[in-house]
Amino acid sequence: MPKRSQRRLADSLDAPLQRALLARLRRAEGQVRGLARMVEERRYCPDVLTQISAVHESLRGVARLLMRNHLEHCATNALRSGDPARAQEVYAELTDLFYKHAR
């Protein structure tokens, strides 16, 4: 598997999906700024925690879209490449991703 410092690009990330991802991330960014304001204003802890849950859900939505795109394009292309080493890398990568995102 490539080192983290090595920059890799998605096999496919069409413009509509990219726009949708960026819109969701900008919305989550706004939610995080709102959280900071809530803390500055010393808002009631359960209210802040509720908003934190909303941010988590927003980011999970982004992750879900990215995971689907990765499976449809990057992983599928690697598995269909006929390169057993590349396939094994993708299996390891997917196993790690599923483990990290199943928490």
C-alpha positions as CSV (number, residue, x, y, z in Angstrom):
1,M,0.0,0.0,0.0
2,P,1.3,3.5,-0.8
3,K,2.8,5.6,2.0
4,R,0.5,8.3,3.4
5,S,2.8,11.0,2.1
6,Q,2.4,9.7,-1.5
7,R,-0.4,11.5,-3.2
8,R,-3.0,9.4,-5.0
9,L,-5.9,10.5,-7.1
10,A,-9.3,8.9,-7.3
11,D,-9.9,6.8,-10.5
12,S,-13.1,8.8,-11.0
13,L,-14.8,11.6,-9.2
14,D,-17.3,13.2,-11.5
15,A,-18.2,16.9,-11.3
16,P,-21.7,16.4,-9.8
17,L,-20.4,14.2,-7.0
18,Q,-17.5,16.5,-6.3
19,R,-19.9,19.4,-6.0
20,A,-22.2,17.4,-3.7
21,L,-19.2,16.4,-1.5
22,L,-18.0,20.0,-1.3
23,A,-21.4,21.3,-0.5
24,R,-21.8,18.8,2.4
25,L,-18.3,19.6,3.7
26,R,-19.0,23.3,3.6
27,R,-22.3,22.7,5.5
28,A,-20.4,20.7,8.1
29,E,-17.8,23.4,8.3
30,G,-20.6,25.9,9.1
31,Q,-21.9,23.5,11.8
32,V,-18.5,23.3,13.4
33,R,-18.3,27.1,13.5
34,G,-21.7,27.1,15.1
35,L,-20.4,24.7,17.7
36,A,-17.5,27.0,18.5
37,R,-20.0,29.9,19.0
38,M,-22.1,27.7,21.3
39,V,-19.1,26.9,23.4
40,E,-18.1,30.6,23.5
41,E,-21.6,31.4,24.6
42,R,-21.4,28.7,27.3
43,R,-24.5,27.0,26.0
44,Y,-26.1,24.1,27.8
45,C,-23.9,21.0,27.3
46,P,-26.7,18.7,26.0
47,D,-27.5,21.3,23.3
48,V,-23.8,21.3,22.2
49,L,-23.7,17.5,22.3
50,T,-26.8,17.3,20.1
51,Q,-25.2,19.6,17.6
52,I,-22.0,17.5,17.7
53,S,-24.1,14.5,16.8
54,A,-25.4,16.5,13.8
55,V,-21.9,17.2,12.6
56,H,-20.9,13.6,12.9
57,E,-24.0,12.6,10.8
58,S,-23.0,15.2,8.2
59,L,-19.5,13.8,7.9
60,R,-20.8,10.2,7.8
61,G,-22.9,11.3,4.8
62,V,-19.8,12.5,3.1
63,A,-18.0,9.3,4.0
64,R,-20.8,7.2,2.6
65,L,-20.7,9.0,-0.8
66,L,-16.9,8.6,-0.9
67,M,-17.0,5.0,0.0
68,R,-19.5,4.2,-2.7
69,N,-17.5,6.1,-5.2
70,H,-14.3,4.3,-4.1
71,L,-16.0,0.9,-4.4
72,E,-17.6,1.7,-7.8
73,H,-14.4,3.0,-9.4
74,C,-11.1,2.7,-7.6
75,A,-11.6,-0.7,-6.0
76,T,-13.4,-2.2,-9.0
77,N,-10.7,-1.0,-11.4
78,A,-8.0,-2.5,-9.2
79,L,-9.8,-5.8,-8.8
80,R,-10.4,-6.1,-12.5
81,S,-6.9,-5.1,-13.4
82,G,-5.7,-8.7,-13.3
83,D,-2.8,-7.7,-11.0
84,P,-2.9,-10.0,-7.9
85,A,-0.7,-7.7,-5.9
86,R,-2.9,-4.7,-6.6
87,A,-6.0,-6.7,-5.7
88,Q,-4.4,-7.7,-2.4
89,E,-3.6,-4.1,-1.7
90,V,-7.3,-3.2,-2.3
91,Y,-8.6,-6.0,-0.1
92,A,-6.3,-4.8,2.7
93,E,-7.3,-1.2,2.1
94,L,-11.1,-2.0,2.1
95,T,-10.7,-4.1,5.3
96,D,-9.1,-1.2,7.0
97,L,-11.7,1.3,5.8
98,F,-14.6,-0.9,6.9
99,Y,-13.0,-1.4,10.3
100,K,-12.4,2.3,10.8
101,H,-15.9,3.4,9.6
102,A,-17.8,0.6,11.4
103,R,-17.1,2.2,14.8
